[in-house]
Amino acid sequence: MKPIKIWILERKSDFNSYTSKRFIEVARNANIELKLVAPEELDLIVTKEDKRSIIYNGNIIELPSCLIPRIGTVTYYALAIIRHFERLGVFTLNPSQSMETAKDKLSTLQLLSSNNIPIPKTMLAKFPLNTSFVEKEFFYPLIIKTVIGSKGRGVFLVENRNKLNDLVNLLEISKDPKTNLILQEFISTSKGRDIRVIVIGGRAIGAMLRTASDDGFKANYSAGGDVISYEINHTVEWLAVESAKIVGLDIAGVDILFDQNNYKVCEVNSYPGFEGFEKATQINIPEEIFKYILVRLEGTSS
């Protein structure tokens, strides 16, 4: 049987990451021809002869049956590449439009909120920041986040007005003009812990509980947090699956906070890392993704 060709589009610096190595390892045992490709290795030409319009390192090569974009900060160039694959009929996991939405935390929250998904109260920061107005809408401590960011980077806990002013002044001086910030209510009952659910093809395949390893408020595994398997209940499952569906993601990492006896969706990630998840749950993530791809490809070829 001829192997299925799958490309993973990611930064070249991630070629040796845990995630990439796991994809390669599982593909080797699943009759899948897997190729890691960086956006800068590709050129695209808009032409009627579509089959010759994507060039890899200066050469025309056979396109894959499926493209898996796994890029943290999705640049305009990377999005253009992904859109071009889609227009050539290559099954893309996740779609470009969904990835563009998911990279913007505020846009994602606006979409979830308009579809009645519970989220933390959030405000887009406007400079100069009106501290008095912020204090009418939020209590301390509160969270400040960059609109674009991952792995817990660009997330700050602010305990009082002085720290708010100091942090905002520092960020305003040093930040890129294109960087935007959001203010968010701090869910105290979820301090230092949250639930990460991975959704593949509309199905929550499992979940882990993440807890901060010290007295911090960030529970990310990549930031040193601890992880254990978490038994999904119906509410958490519905929130995760529905959130991924609303954003339009085939693969998603959905982060859910404990809000007393309820839950709130904090973030929806289009390129979830899964080293901690596999450690906690013993679920083979690349295998689950490949199974879903094979089912989808069989459906499109029938």
C-alpha positions as CSV (number, residue, x, y, z in Angstrom):
1,M,0.0,0.0,0.0
2,K,1.3,3.4,-1.0
3,P,2.2,5.5,2.1
4,I,0.1,8.6,2.7
5,K,2.0,11.9,2.4
6,I,1.6,14.3,5.3
7,W,3.5,17.5,5.8
8,I,3.9,19.4,9.1
9,L,4.4,23.1,8.7
10,E,6.3,24.5,11.6
11,R,9.3,26.7,12.5
12,K,12.6,25.1,11.7
13,S,13.7,25.6,15.3
14,D,10.9,23.1,16.3
15,F,12.1,20.3,14.0
16,N,13.9,18.6,17.0
17,S,11.1,19.3,19.5
18,Y,9.4,16.5,21.5
19,T,6.2,17.0,19.4
20,S,8.0,16.6,16.0
21,K,10.0,13.6,17.2
22,R,6.8,11.9,18.3
23,F,5.1,12.6,15.0
24,I,8.0,11.1,13.1
25,E,8.2,8.1,15.4
26,V,4.5,7.3,15.1
27,A,4.4,8.0,11.3
28,R,7.2,5.5,10.8
29,N,5.0,2.7,12.2
30,A,1.8,3.8,10.4
31,N,2.8,3.7,6.7
32,I,2.8,7.5,6.6
33,E,5.4,9.5,4.7
34,L,5.9,12.5,7.0
35,K,7.9,15.6,6.1
36,L,8.7,18.6,8.3
37,V,8.6,21.8,6.4
38,A,9.3,25.4,7.4
39,P,7.5,28.3,5.8
40,E,10.7,29.9,4.6
41,E,11.5,26.7,2.6
42,L,8.4,27.3,0.5
43,D,7.7,29.7,-2.3
44,L,4.2,30.2,-3.8
45,I,3.2,31.5,-7.2
46,V,-0.3,32.4,-8.0
47,T,-1.0,30.9,-11.4
48,K,-3.5,28.8,-13.3
49,E,-1.1,25.9,-13.3
50,D,-1.8,25.3,-9.6
51,K,0.2,22.0,-9.3
52,R,3.4,23.9,-10.0
53,S,2.6,26.9,-7.8
54,I,4.2,25.7,-4.6
55,I,8.0,25.4,-4.7
56,Y,10.0,23.6,-2.0
57,N,13.6,24.7,-1.7
58,G,13.6,25.7,-5.3
59,N,12.1,22.4,-6.6
60,I,8.7,21.4,-7.7
61,I,7.7,18.3,-5.7
62,E,4.5,16.2,-5.2
63,L,2.2,17.9,-2.7
64,P,1.0,16.0,0.4
65,S,-2.5,14.7,1.0
66,C,-2.6,16.6,4.3
67,L,-0.9,19.6,5.8
68,I,-0.7,20.1,9.6
69,P,0.2,23.7,10.4
70,R,1.9,23.9,13.8
71,I,3.1,27.4,14.1
72,G,2.8,29.4,17.3
73,T,2.8,33.0,16.0
74,V,1.1,32.6,12.6
75,T,2.7,35.2,10.3
76,Y,1.1,36.6,7.2
77,Y,3.5,34.6,5.1
78,A,2.7,31.4,6.9
79,L,-1.1,32.0,6.5
80,A,-0.7,32.7,2.8
81,I,1.1,29.4,2.4
82,I,-1.6,27.6,4.3
83,R,-4.4,29.2,2.3
84,H,-2.6,28.2,-0.9
85,F,-2.5,24.6,0.1
86,E,-6.2,24.8,0.9
87,R,-7.0,26.2,-2.6
88,L,-5.0,23.4,-4.2
89,G,-7.3,20.9,-2.5
90,V,-4.9,19.7,0.2
91,F,-6.7,18.8,3.4
92,T,-5.4,21.2,6.0
93,L,-5.6,20.5,9.7
94,N,-6.4,23.2,11.0
95,P,-7.9,25.6,8.5
96,S,-6.2,28.9,7.9
97,Q,-9.2,31.0,9.0
98,S,-9.6,29.1,12.3
99,M,-5.9,29.5,13.0
100,E,-6.0,33.2,12.4
101,T,-8.9,33.5,14.9
102,A,-7.3,31.3,17.5
103,K,-4.0,33.2,17.5
104,D,-5.9,36.3,18.7
105,K,-7.0,35.6,22.3
106,L,-9.5,38.5,22.3
107,S,-11.0,37.5,19.0
108,T,-11.4,33.9,20.3
109,L,-13.1,35.2,23.5
110,Q,-15.4,37.4,21.6
111,L,-16.5,34.5,19.4
112,L,-17.0,32.2,22.4
113,S,-18.9,34.8,24.4
114,S,-21.3,35.5,21.5
115,N,-22.0,31.8,21.5
116,N,-22.8,31.7,25.2
117,I,-19.6,30.0,26.3
118,P,-18.7,31.1,29.8
119,I,-15.4,33.0,29.8
120,P,-13.5,35.3,32.3
121,K,-14.6,38.9,32.1
122,T,-12.1,40.6,29.7
123,M,-11.3,44.1,28.5
124,L,-9.1,45.4,25.7
125,A,-6.5,47.8,27.1
126,K,-6.4,51.3,25.7
127,F,-3.5,53.6,26.3
128,P,-3.0,55.6,28.3
129,L,-4.8,53.2,30.6
130,N,-7.6,54.7,32.7
131,T,-6.8,53.0,36.0
132,S,-10.0,54.3,37.7
133,F,-12.2,52.9,35.0
134,V,-10.4,49.5,35.2
135,E,-11.0,49.5,39.0
136,K,-14.7,50.0,38.4
137,E,-14.9,47.0,36.2
138,F,-12.4,44.6,37.9
139,F,-11.2,43.6,41.4
140,Y,-7.6,43.0,42.3
141,P,-5.8,40.8,41.6
142,L,-6.3,40.8,37.9
143,I,-4.6,39.3,34.9
144,I,-2.9,41.1,32.1
145,K,-2.1,39.2,28.9
146,T,-0.7,39.9,25.5
147,V,-3.3,39.2,22.8
148,I,-0.9,36.9,21.1
149,G,1.2,34.4,23.1
150,S,1.6,30.8,24.2
151,K,3.1,28.5,26.9
152,G,2.2,31.0,29.6
153,R,4.4,33.8,28.2
154,G,3.0,37.3,28.2
155,V,0.7,36.6,31.2
156,F,1.0,38.7,34.4
157,L,-0.8,38.7,37.7
158,V,-1.3,42.2,39.1
159,E,-2.2,42.5,42.8
160,N,-2.8,46.2,43.3
161,R,-3.0,49.7,41.6
162,N,0.7,50.4,42.0
163,K,1.8,47.2,40.4
164,L,-0.8,47.7,37.6
165,N,0.6,51.2,36.8
166,D,4.2,50.0,37.0
167,L,3.6,47.0,34.7
168,V,1.5,49.0,32.2
169,N,4.2,51.8,32.1
170,L,6.9,49.2,31.5
171,L,5.0,47.4,28.8
172,E,4.0,50.7,27.1
173,I,7.6,51.8,26.9
174,S,9.1,48.5,25.8
175,K,6.4,46.8,23.8
176,D,6.1,46.6,20.0
177,P,3.5,49.1,18.8
178,K,1.6,46.2,17.2
179,T,1.3,44.3,20.5
180,N,-2.0,44.7,22.3
181,L,-3.0,43.8,25.9
182,I,-6.1,42.5,27.5
183,L,-7.2,42.8,31.1
184,Q,-9.0,39.8,32.6
185,E,-10.7,38.9,35.8
186,F,-8.7,36.6,38.1
187,I,-10.6,33.4,38.9
188,S,-9.3,32.8,42.4
189,T,-10.8,29.3,42.7
190,S,-8.6,28.2,39.8
191,K,-5.3,29.8,41.0
192,G,-2.4,27.7,39.9
193,R,-4.6,25.0,38.3
194,D,-6.6,24.4,35.2
195,I,-7.8,21.7,32.9
196,R,-6.3,21.1,29.5
197,V,-8.6,19.1,27.1
198,I,-7.4,18.0,23.7
199,V,-10.1,17.8,21.0
200,I,-9.5,16.0,17.8
201,G,-12.2,15.8,15.1
202,G,-15.0,17.0,17.4
203,R,-14.1,14.5,20.1
204,A,-12.5,15.2,23.5
205,I,-9.9,12.4,23.6
206,G,-8.8,13.1,27.1
207,A,-7.8,15.8,29.7
208,M,-5.2,16.6,32.2
209,L,-5.2,18.7,35.4
210,R,-2.3,21.1,35.4
211,T,-1.1,22.6,38.7
212,A,1.7,25.2,39.4
213,S,4.7,23.6,41.0
214,D,5.1,26.5,43.5
215,D,2.8,29.2,44.8
216,G,2.5,30.7,41.3
217,F,-0.6,31.2,39.2
218,K,0.6,29.6,35.9
219,A,-0.2,25.9,35.6
220,N,1.5,25.4,32.2
221,Y,3.6,22.2,32.0
222,S,6.2,24.1,29.8
223,A,6.5,26.6,32.7
224,G,7.3,23.8,35.2
225,G,3.8,22.9,36.3
226,D,2.8,19.4,37.3
227,V,0.3,17.3,35.3
228,I,-2.0,14.3,36.1
229,S,-4.8,12.7,34.2
230,Y,-8.2,14.2,34.7
231,E,-11.5,12.4,34.4
232,I,-13.7,14.5,32.1
233,N,-17.3,15.2,33.2
234,H,-20.1,16.0,30.7
235,T,-19.8,19.8,31.3
236,V,-16.0,20.0,30.7
237,E,-16.4,17.7,27.6
238,W,-19.2,19.9,26.2
239,L,-17.3,23.1,26.8
240,A,-14.1,21.8,25.1
241,V,-15.8,20.3,22.1
242,E,-18.2,23.2,21.6
243,S,-15.3,25.8,21.9
244,A,-13.2,24.0,19.3
245,K,-16.2,23.8,17.0
246,I,-17.0,27.5,17.4
247,V,-13.5,28.5,16.6
248,G,-13.5,26.0,13.7
249,L,-10.5,23.9,14.8
250,D,-10.1,20.2,14.0
251,I,-7.3,19.9,16.6
252,A,-7.5,22.1,19.7
253,G,-6.1,22.4,23.2
254,V,-8.9,24.0,25.3
255,D,-7.9,25.4,28.7
256,I,-10.7,25.5,31.3
257,L,-10.7,27.2,34.7
258,F,-12.5,26.1,37.9
259,D,-15.1,28.8,38.8
260,Q,-16.3,27.6,42.2
261,N,-18.8,24.9,41.2
262,N,-18.7,25.9,37.5
263,Y,-16.1,26.3,34.7
264,K,-14.9,29.0,32.4
265,V,-13.1,28.6,29.1
266,C,-9.8,30.5,29.3
267,E,-8.1,29.8,25.9
268,V,-8.4,27.7,22.8
269,N,-5.1,26.8,21.2
270,S,-4.7,25.6,17.6
271,Y,-1.3,24.1,18.0
272,P,-1.3,22.4,21.4
273,G,1.9,20.9,22.6
274,F,1.4,17.4,24.1
275,E,4.5,16.3,26.0
276,G,2.8,16.9,29.4
277,F,-0.5,15.5,28.1
278,E,1.0,12.2,26.9
279,K,2.9,12.0,30.2
280,A,-0.3,12.5,32.2
281,T,-2.7,10.5,30.2
282,Q,-0.7,7.9,28.3
283,I,-2.7,8.8,25.2
284,N,-0.8,8.6,21.9
285,I,-1.6,12.0,20.4
286,P,0.1,11.6,17.0
287,E,-1.7,8.3,16.5
288,E,-5.1,9.9,17.3
289,I,-4.4,12.7,14.8
290,F,-3.3,10.3,12.1
291,K,-6.4,8.2,12.6
292,Y,-8.6,11.2,12.2
293,I,-6.7,12.3,9.1
294,L,-7.1,8.9,7.5
295,V,-10.9,8.9,8.1
296,R,-11.2,12.4,6.6
297,L,-9.1,11.5,3.6
298,E,-11.2,8.4,3.0
299,G,-14.3,10.5,3.1
300,T,-13.0,13.0,0.6
301,S,-11.9,10.2,-1.8
302,S,-15.2,8.3,-1.8
